[in-house]
Amino acid sequence: MSALMHATASDAAAPIDVAVGILMRPNGDVLLGQRPSGKPYAGYWEFPGGKVERGESIFDALKREFVEELGITIVSAEPWCGVEHVYEHAHVRLHFYISRDWRGEPQSLEGQAFAWQGHLSVEPLLPATIPLIAWLNLLRH
């Protein structure tokens, strides 16, 4: 599925590119992380990832972020969709990848909580994450 959704904000700054990974186990469970205190939307749940650095490919940013945040190595991932969203603090362009192939077990290297989810039971979800849950359910069933 490939889609690009645009939030409506004509005065928003240029979007910040963000690489986002959806780790998917063979049973369809996905990993969500909780944003730590001190960050915008602290306590909200999201898929792990982070900003793409200047000169870095989206996939390289994804691999770097997963090592830094969770201590795992992404072996392969496929681009899935893009979502643009305007938050109060930032205009982001989220590049989602699905990975079924990684090395290591996720660890909380930044003090964040994380949880494997099949049937979603964590709240609140980061607003840009909400539409993706329905799309993921289509992939898993």
C-alpha positions, 0 to 999 in steps of 0.5 A: 500500500502506498499513500501520502496524506497531507495535513492542512496547514498553509503556513507550516514550515518545510517538513522534517523527514523522519524515518519510521520502522514497523517491526513485525513479528511472524504473528503480525504483532508490531512494536510501539514505543512510548515517547519519553518525558521532555519530548513533545507528546510525552507519554504518547505511543508511536512507531520507533524512528527519528529524524533523517540527518543531512546527506543520510538516506531514509533507510540509513536513518532508520537503521541508525535510529534503531541501533540508538533507540533499541539496540537492534540491527535492521537487516532488511525493510521495505518502504511502505507508505508516507504520511505528512503531518503538521503538529504544533511543534513541527511539520513532519514527513514520515517515511514508514518501513516494515521490517520482518528481519532484524538482529537482537532484542529491543532494549530501552536505550533511551528510557522509553517504554515499548510493547509488542502489540497485536490487538492495540491496547496502548493509549494515547497514540500519536495522531500521525500513527492512528490511520496506520493502525487500520492499514496494518490490520489489513496487512495482518489479516 
